[in-house]
Amino acid sequence: MKESGVKHPAVEKFARGVSDQTRDSVRAASIKVADARKTTLNEVFRDLNGARSQAAQIKDYVLDNISNLLSQLEMKCRLNGIEVHWARDAVSARKIILDICKDAAPAGSTIVKAKSMATEEIHLNSHLGDAGYKVVETDLGEFVVQIDGDTPSHIVAPIIHKNRRQVGKSFEREGLGPYTESPEQLAAQARAYLRGKFMEAKIGISGVNFAIAESGRLVLVENEGNSRLSTTAPDTHIAIMGLEKILPSEADLPLFLKLLAGSATGQRMTVYTHLISGPRRRDEVDGPKSVHLVILDNGRSKAINGPYREILRCIRCGACLNVCPVYRQASGHAYGNVYSGPIGAVLAPALQGVEALPELAKASTLCGSCEEVCPVKIPIPRMLLQLRDEAVRKGAHVEEVPWALYSFGATSGFRWRTGIKMLPMAKMVSHPLKKAWSEFRDQPQKEGRDFRKWWNGRS
């Protein structure tokens, strides 16, 4: 598409170059999951709104008591035999994990890795690769992303932007098997390849969906079985989690498991739910010999004490992405950040500062669909407005369209009346405000009587 000469926010600019194939794939998949979510959650919960309110209250309790809960989690994990490490930022997290890997296996060894947004956040794979380790993503979507040299386009469905023909070509190129478009055969090809990696790996890395402060247990949910193999086949298991992933007690877990499965994939429950209580016991014949938990801050403590703390309620279900009209049009890569969609538009600047990503808050229609589907009732539209205001006040974001001109006219009765009278002449005048509005919209046409004449005539 030919550019009009008007400057556009980064997400909008990216969306202009998105292929029809990518847009069709993203839209079809997101609509399908969004529809399934609505049906499933209304079947699972008699009072869905009440369940969401309860989950929001639990997550707020976590944020209000984060220090005590983290201390309790650390104590319980250590009693379970889990070694706990604290990472202030991405640099320290990468160093901690690399040091564990060096103690567990020499450079050149294979590391199998389950899906984890926290590892994406700290760019762990490239760091371990630079140190000589061979990191293999074992989630099917993440595996495709890895062999294609791509990045995830969705926090739950990494290859939502691809279709099975593209995956088939990638597998054929990598020698995994003959070209096929059958999802079952593609899965079988990936399984055959990855089974060998699980058997040779000495280290497995995973994320954490929930960590139970009361018991010190780590909870992972998945649908493929790769997380189970990544966390039990290798001798060393390294789990990394954002510090907000805590739940106070075991009794809280069923509610969140149901909300997460329904919101993320439209399932009543995920196929696998792993409750990790520590390394292999003396009377057990399998499982890791050591388990390490890396608790990541990376801006979260600051966010907890800031105006966007409610974004840390997020359980990474991706429901807000699936209903967002901007995400469906632009895809996840448009956001230029690990966390995309409405959640990313708030979480990324909340963690990194609005100055780093001032344009993300503009990537929304403010339709409110994201808040309507959020299982923990995060007020995303309100925070997007706050971020927009903060970005402008700090000078981090300059409006591409000169709305100051509109403000100048709208704040004076005389100027407003004069502008209304001159409105018929607007079609003959070129202005950036007019171009930006009319590029994808029809210009408004006058309809009916003149309001002021009508109003004055009444009196």
C-alpha positions as CSV (number, residue, x, y, z in Angstrom):
1,M,0.0,0.0,0.0
2,K,1.3,3.4,-0.9
3,E,2.0,5.6,2.1
4,S,0.1,8.9,2.3
5,G,2.9,11.0,3.8
6,V,1.2,11.0,7.2
7,K,3.3,9.5,10.0
8,H,1.7,6.5,11.8
9,P,2.3,4.7,15.1
10,A,4.6,1.7,14.9
11,V,1.8,-0.9,15.2
12,E,-0.3,0.7,12.5
13,K,2.7,1.0,10.2
14,F,3.5,-2.7,10.7
15,A,-0.1,-3.7,10.1
16,R,0.0,-2.0,6.6
17,G,2.6,-4.5,5.5
18,V,1.0,-7.7,7.0
19,S,0.3,-10.2,4.3
20,D,-3.3,-11.4,3.7
21,Q,-2.2,-15.0,4.6
22,T,-0.9,-13.9,8.0
23,R,-3.9,-11.7,8.7
24,D,-6.3,-14.5,7.7
25,S,-4.5,-17.0,9.9
26,V,-4.5,-14.8,12.9
27,R,-8.1,-13.7,12.5
28,A,-9.5,-17.2,12.0
29,A,-7.6,-18.8,14.9
30,S,-8.4,-16.0,17.3
31,I,-12.1,-15.9,16.5
32,K,-12.3,-19.7,16.9
33,V,-10.7,-19.7,20.3
34,A,-12.7,-16.6,21.5
35,D,-15.9,-18.4,20.6
36,A,-14.8,-21.6,22.3
37,R,-13.9,-19.6,25.4
38,K,-17.3,-18.1,25.8
39,T,-19.1,-21.4,25.5
40,T,-16.8,-23.4,27.8
41,L,-16.6,-20.9,30.6
42,N,-20.3,-20.4,30.7
43,E,-20.7,-24.2,31.0
44,V,-18.0,-24.6,33.7
45,F,-19.1,-21.7,35.9
46,R,-22.7,-21.1,37.1
47,D,-21.6,-17.5,37.9
48,L,-18.7,-16.6,35.6
49,N,-18.6,-13.0,36.6
50,G,-18.5,-14.0,40.2
51,A,-15.6,-16.4,39.5
52,R,-13.7,-13.7,37.7
53,S,-14.2,-11.3,40.6
54,Q,-13.0,-13.9,43.1
55,A,-9.9,-14.6,41.0
56,A,-9.2,-10.8,40.8
57,Q,-9.5,-10.5,44.6
58,I,-7.0,-13.4,45.1
59,K,-4.5,-11.8,42.7
60,D,-4.9,-8.4,44.4
61,Y,-4.3,-10.2,47.7
62,V,-1.1,-11.6,46.2
63,L,0.1,-8.1,45.1
64,D,-0.8,-6.6,48.5
65,N,1.2,-9.3,50.4
66,I,3.8,-10.1,47.8
67,S,6.8,-9.9,50.2
68,N,5.4,-12.3,52.8
69,L,4.1,-14.7,50.1
70,L,7.5,-14.8,48.4
71,S,9.2,-15.5,51.7
72,Q,6.8,-18.3,52.4
73,L,7.2,-19.8,48.9
74,E,11.0,-19.7,49.3
75,M,10.9,-21.5,52.6
76,K,8.5,-24.2,51.4
77,C,10.4,-24.7,48.2
78,R,13.7,-25.2,50.1
79,L,12.0,-27.7,52.4
80,N,10.9,-29.5,49.3
81,G,14.5,-29.6,48.0
82,I,14.0,-26.9,45.4
83,E,16.9,-24.4,45.2
84,V,15.6,-20.9,44.9
85,H,17.4,-18.0,43.1
86,W,16.4,-14.4,43.0
87,A,16.9,-12.4,39.7
88,R,16.7,-8.7,39.9
89,D,16.7,-8.2,36.1
90,A,17.2,-10.0,32.9
91,V,21.0,-9.8,33.1
92,S,21.1,-11.5,36.5
93,A,18.5,-14.1,35.5
94,R,20.6,-15.1,32.5
95,K,23.7,-15.3,34.6
96,I,22.0,-17.4,37.3
97,I,20.7,-19.9,34.7
98,L,24.0,-20.1,32.8
99,D,25.9,-20.8,36.0
100,I,23.5,-23.6,36.8
101,C,23.9,-25.0,33.3
102,K,27.7,-24.9,33.6
103,D,27.5,-26.9,36.8
104,A,25.1,-29.4,35.2
105,A,26.6,-30.1,31.8
106,P,29.5,-28.9,29.6
107,A,29.1,-26.4,26.7
108,G,27.9,-28.2,23.6
109,S,25.2,-30.1,25.6
110,T,21.6,-30.1,24.6
111,I,19.0,-28.2,26.7
112,V,15.4,-29.0,26.2
113,K,13.0,-26.2,26.9
114,A,9.3,-26.1,27.5
115,K,7.2,-23.0,26.5
116,S,7.9,-20.0,28.8
117,M,7.2,-16.3,28.2
118,A,9.6,-15.4,31.0
119,T,12.5,-16.9,29.1
120,E,11.4,-15.0,26.0
121,E,11.3,-11.9,28.1
122,I,15.0,-12.2,29.2
123,H,16.1,-13.5,25.7
124,L,17.5,-16.7,27.3
125,N,17.9,-18.9,24.2
126,S,20.4,-16.6,22.5
127,H,22.4,-16.2,25.7
128,L,22.7,-19.9,26.2
129,G,23.5,-20.4,22.5
130,D,26.3,-17.9,22.7
131,A,27.7,-19.9,25.6
132,G,27.8,-23.0,23.5
133,Y,24.7,-24.8,24.5
134,K,22.2,-26.3,22.0
135,V,18.7,-25.1,23.2
136,V,15.8,-27.0,21.7
137,E,12.3,-25.7,22.0
138,T,9.9,-28.6,22.6
139,D,6.5,-26.9,22.4
140,L,5.4,-27.6,18.8
141,G,4.6,-23.9,18.1
142,E,7.9,-22.7,19.7
143,F,9.8,-25.4,17.8
144,V,8.5,-24.1,14.5
145,V,9.3,-20.5,15.5
146,Q,12.8,-21.6,16.4
147,I,13.7,-23.5,13.2
148,D,12.2,-20.7,11.1
149,G,14.3,-18.0,13.0
150,D,11.1,-16.4,13.9
151,T,9.5,-15.1,17.1
152,P,6.2,-15.9,18.8
153,S,3.2,-14.0,17.6
154,H,0.9,-14.9,20.5
155,I,1.6,-15.6,24.2
156,V,-0.3,-18.9,24.0
157,A,-0.3,-19.9,20.3
158,P,3.2,-18.9,19.1
159,I,2.5,-19.7,15.4
160,I,-1.0,-18.3,15.2
161,H,0.4,-16.4,12.2
162,K,1.3,-19.5,10.3
163,N,-0.7,-22.2,8.5
164,R,0.0,-25.9,8.1
165,R,1.4,-25.5,4.6
166,Q,4.2,-23.2,5.9
167,V,4.9,-25.7,8.8
168,G,5.0,-28.6,6.3
169,K,7.6,-26.7,4.2
170,S,9.7,-25.9,7.2
171,F,9.7,-29.5,8.4
172,E,10.7,-30.7,4.9
173,R,13.5,-28.2,4.8
174,E,14.8,-29.3,8.1
175,G,14.7,-33.0,7.1
176,L,12.1,-34.0,9.6
177,G,10.1,-35.9,7.0
178,P,8.4,-35.6,3.6
179,Y,6.1,-32.7,2.9
180,T,2.7,-33.0,4.4
181,E,-0.2,-30.8,5.3
182,S,-1.7,-33.2,7.8
183,P,-1.5,-31.9,11.4
184,E,-1.3,-35.4,12.7
185,Q,1.6,-36.3,10.5
186,L,3.4,-33.0,11.2
187,A,3.0,-33.7,15.0
188,A,4.4,-37.2,14.5
189,Q,7.4,-35.8,12.6
190,A,8.1,-33.3,15.4
191,R,7.6,-36.0,18.1
192,A,10.1,-38.4,16.4
193,Y,12.7,-35.7,16.3
194,L,12.2,-34.3,19.8
195,R,12.1,-37.7,21.5
196,G,15.8,-38.1,20.9
197,K,16.5,-34.6,22.3
198,F,14.7,-35.4,25.5
199,M,16.8,-38.5,26.0
200,E,20.1,-36.8,25.4
201,A,19.5,-33.6,27.3
202,K,21.0,-33.2,30.8
203,I,19.1,-29.9,31.5
204,G,15.4,-29.0,31.1
205,I,14.0,-25.5,31.3
206,S,10.4,-24.5,31.9
207,G,8.2,-21.6,32.9
208,V,5.8,-21.7,35.8
209,N,2.0,-21.1,35.5
210,F,1.4,-20.9,39.3
211,A,3.6,-21.3,42.4
212,I,1.8,-22.2,45.6
213,A,3.1,-20.3,48.6
214,E,1.4,-22.6,51.1
215,S,3.1,-25.8,49.8
216,G,6.0,-24.7,47.7
217,R,4.7,-26.6,44.7
218,L,5.2,-25.4,41.1
219,V,2.3,-25.8,38.7
220,L,2.7,-26.2,34.9
221,V,-0.2,-26.7,32.5
222,E,0.1,-27.8,28.9
223,N,-1.5,-29.9,26.2
224,E,1.4,-31.7,24.4
225,G,3.3,-33.6,27.1
226,N,6.6,-31.8,26.2
227,S,6.7,-30.0,29.6
228,R,6.5,-33.3,31.4
229,L,9.4,-34.6,29.4
230,S,11.4,-31.4,29.7
231,T,11.0,-31.3,33.5
232,T,11.5,-35.0,34.3
233,A,13.8,-36.6,31.8
234,P,16.8,-34.4,32.3
235,D,18.8,-34.6,35.5
236,T,18.5,-30.8,36.1
237,H,15.2,-28.9,35.9
238,I,15.4,-25.0,35.9
239,A,12.0,-23.2,36.3
240,I,11.7,-19.5,35.8
241,M,8.8,-17.4,36.9
242,G,7.8,-13.8,37.3
243,L,7.4,-13.0,41.0
244,E,3.7,-12.3,40.5
245,K,2.9,-15.9,39.6
246,I,2.1,-16.9,43.2
247,L,-1.1,-18.2,44.5
248,P,-1.6,-18.2,48.3
249,S,-2.9,-21.7,48.8
250,E,-3.7,-25.0,47.2
251,A,-7.4,-24.3,47.6
252,D,-7.0,-21.4,45.1
253,L,-5.7,-23.6,42.3
254,P,-8.9,-25.2,40.9
255,L,-10.4,-21.8,40.2
256,F,-7.4,-20.6,38.3
257,L,-6.9,-23.9,36.4
258,K,-10.4,-23.7,35.1
259,L,-10.2,-20.0,34.2
260,L,-6.9,-20.4,32.5
261,A,-7.9,-23.4,30.4
262,G,-11.2,-21.9,29.3
263,S,-9.8,-18.5,28.6
264,A,-6.6,-19.7,26.8
265,T,-7.9,-22.5,24.6
266,G,-11.6,-23.0,25.2
267,Q,-11.0,-26.2,27.2
268,R,-12.5,-27.3,30.5
269,M,-9.1,-28.4,31.6
270,T,-5.7,-28.6,29.9
271,V,-4.6,-32.2,29.0
272,Y,-1.7,-32.1,31.5
273,T,-1.4,-30.4,34.9
274,H,2.0,-30.9,36.6
275,L,2.5,-30.4,40.3
276,I,6.2,-30.3,40.9
277,S,7.1,-30.7,44.5
278,G,10.9,-31.1,44.2
279,P,13.6,-33.3,42.8
280,R,13.6,-37.1,42.7
281,R,13.3,-38.8,46.1
282,R,15.5,-41.6,47.2
283,D,12.8,-44.2,46.6
284,E,12.0,-42.9,43.1
285,V,13.6,-44.2,39.9
286,D,13.0,-41.2,37.6
287,G,12.7,-37.4,37.7
288,P,15.3,-34.7,38.0
289,K,18.1,-34.9,40.5
290,S,18.0,-31.2,41.1
291,V,15.3,-28.5,40.7
292,H,16.0,-24.8,40.6
293,L,13.4,-22.0,40.8
294,V,14.5,-18.6,39.4
295,I,12.2,-15.9,40.6
296,L,12.3,-12.9,38.2
297,D,11.7,-9.3,39.1
298,N,12.7,-7.3,36.0
299,G,10.6,-4.3,36.8
300,R,7.7,-6.1,38.5
301,S,8.4,-4.6,42.0
302,K,8.3,-1.2,40.6
303,A,5.1,-2.0,38.7
304,I,3.4,-3.3,41.9
305,N,4.0,0.1,43.5
306,G,2.9,2.1,40.4
307,P,-0.4,3.0,38.7
308,Y,-0.4,-0.1,36.5
309,R,-0.2,-2.7,39.3
310,E,-3.4,-4.5,38.2
311,I,-1.7,-5.6,35.0
312,L,0.2,-8.1,37.3
313,R,-3.0,-10.0,37.9
314,C,-2.4,-11.4,34.4
315,I,-2.3,-15.2,34.2
316,R,-1.1,-15.2,30.5
317,C,-4.3,-16.7,29.0
318,G,-4.2,-14.6,25.8
319,A,-8.0,-14.0,25.8
320,C,-7.5,-10.3,25.3
321,L,-5.4,-10.9,22.2
322,N,-8.1,-13.1,20.7
323,V,-10.8,-10.5,20.9
324,C,-8.8,-7.4,20.1
325,P,-9.6,-6.0,16.6
326,V,-6.1,-4.4,16.4
327,Y,-4.3,-7.6,17.2
328,R,-6.4,-9.5,14.6
329,Q,-5.5,-6.9,12.0
330,A,-1.8,-6.4,12.9
331,S,-0.7,-9.8,14.4
332,G,1.6,-10.0,17.5
333,H,4.8,-9.0,15.7
334,A,3.4,-5.5,15.2
335,Y,3.9,-4.7,18.9
336,G,7.7,-5.1,18.8
337,N,7.7,-6.8,22.2
338,V,7.6,-10.3,23.7
339,Y,4.2,-9.4,25.1
340,S,1.8,-8.4,22.4
341,G,-1.9,-7.4,22.2
342,P,-3.7,-5.5,24.9
343,I,-1.9,-7.1,27.7
344,G,1.5,-6.3,26.1
345,A,0.4,-2.7,25.4
346,V,0.2,-2.2,29.2
347,L,2.6,-4.8,30.6
348,A,5.6,-3.9,28.5
349,P,5.6,-0.2,29.3
350,A,4.7,-1.0,33.0
351,L,7.9,-3.1,33.2
352,Q,10.2,-1.0,31.0
353,G,8.8,2.5,31.5
354,V,6.5,4.4,29.2
355,E,9.5,6.2,27.6
356,A,10.7,2.9,26.1
357,L,7.5,2.0,24.4
358,P,5.3,5.2,24.2
359,E,3.4,4.2,21.1
360,L,2.0,0.8,22.4
361,A,-0.9,2.4,24.3
362,K,-2.2,3.8,21.0
363,A,-2.6,0.3,19.6
364,S,-6.2,0.0,20.8
365,T,-9.6,1.0,19.8
366,L,-10.6,1.2,23.5
367,C,-13.6,-0.9,22.6
368,G,-13.4,-2.7,26.0
369,S,-13.5,-6.2,24.7
370,C,-10.2,-7.1,26.4
371,E,-11.6,-6.2,29.9
372,E,-14.8,-8.1,29.2
373,V,-13.0,-11.4,28.6
374,C,-10.2,-11.0,31.1
375,P,-10.5,-13.9,33.7
376,V,-9.1,-11.6,36.4
377,K,-10.9,-8.4,35.4
378,I,-7.8,-6.3,34.5
379,P,-9.1,-2.8,33.6
380,I,-6.9,-2.6,30.4
381,P,-8.7,0.3,28.7
382,R,-8.4,2.5,31.7
383,M,-4.7,1.8,31.9
384,L,-4.2,2.4,28.2
385,L,-5.7,5.9,28.6
386,Q,-3.4,6.5,31.6
387,L,-0.4,5.4,29.6
388,R,-1.3,7.7,26.7
389,D,-1.6,10.6,29.1
390,E,1.7,9.8,30.8
391,A,3.5,9.4,27.5
392,V,2.3,12.8,26.3
393,R,3.0,14.5,29.6
394,K,6.5,13.2,29.7
395,G,7.1,14.1,26.0
396,A,7.7,10.5,25.1
397,H,5.0,10.5,22.5
398,V,4.2,13.3,20.1
399,E,0.8,13.1,18.4
400,E,1.2,12.4,14.7
401,V,-2.0,14.3,14.0
402,P,-2.1,17.9,15.3
403,W,-5.1,17.6,17.7
404,A,-3.9,20.8,19.3
405,L,-5.6,22.6,16.4
406,Y,-8.9,20.9,17.3
407,S,-8.4,21.8,21.0
408,F,-7.7,25.4,20.0
409,G,-11.0,25.6,18.2
410,A,-13.1,23.6,20.7
411,T,-12.2,25.6,23.7
412,S,-13.6,28.9,22.5
413,G,-17.3,29.5,21.7
414,F,-16.5,32.1,19.1
415,R,-13.9,29.9,17.3
416,W,-16.1,26.9,17.4
417,R,-19.1,28.7,15.9
418,T,-16.8,30.2,13.2
419,G,-15.4,26.8,12.4
420,I,-18.9,25.3,12.1
421,K,-19.9,28.0,9.6
422,M,-16.7,27.3,7.6
423,L,-17.1,23.5,7.7
424,P,-18.6,23.3,4.2
425,M,-15.3,24.7,2.9
426,A,-13.2,21.9,4.6
427,K,-13.4,19.7,1.6
428,M,-11.3,22.1,-0.4
429,V,-8.6,22.5,2.3
430,S,-5.7,20.0,2.7
431,H,-4.7,19.3,6.3
432,P,-2.9,16.4,8.1
433,L,-5.9,16.0,10.4
434,K,-8.2,15.5,7.5
435,K,-5.8,13.1,5.7
436,A,-5.3,10.9,8.7
437,W,-9.1,10.7,9.3
438,S,-10.2,10.1,5.7
439,E,-7.5,7.6,4.7
440,F,-9.7,4.6,6.0
441,R,-13.0,6.4,6.6
442,D,-15.6,8.3,4.7
443,Q,-15.7,12.0,5.6
444,P,-18.8,12.8,7.7
445,Q,-21.7,14.4,5.8
446,K,-24.1,16.9,7.2
447,E,-27.5,15.5,8.0
448,G,-30.7,17.1,9.1
449,R,-31.2,20.6,10.3
450,D,-28.7,23.0,11.8
451,F,-28.8,22.3,15.6
452,R,-28.1,25.9,16.7
453,K,-30.8,27.4,14.5
454,W,-33.2,24.7,15.8
455,W,-32.3,25.4,19.4
456,N,-32.5,29.2,19.1
457,G,-35.9,28.8,17.3
458,R,-37.3,26.9,20.3
459,S,-36.9,29.9,22.5
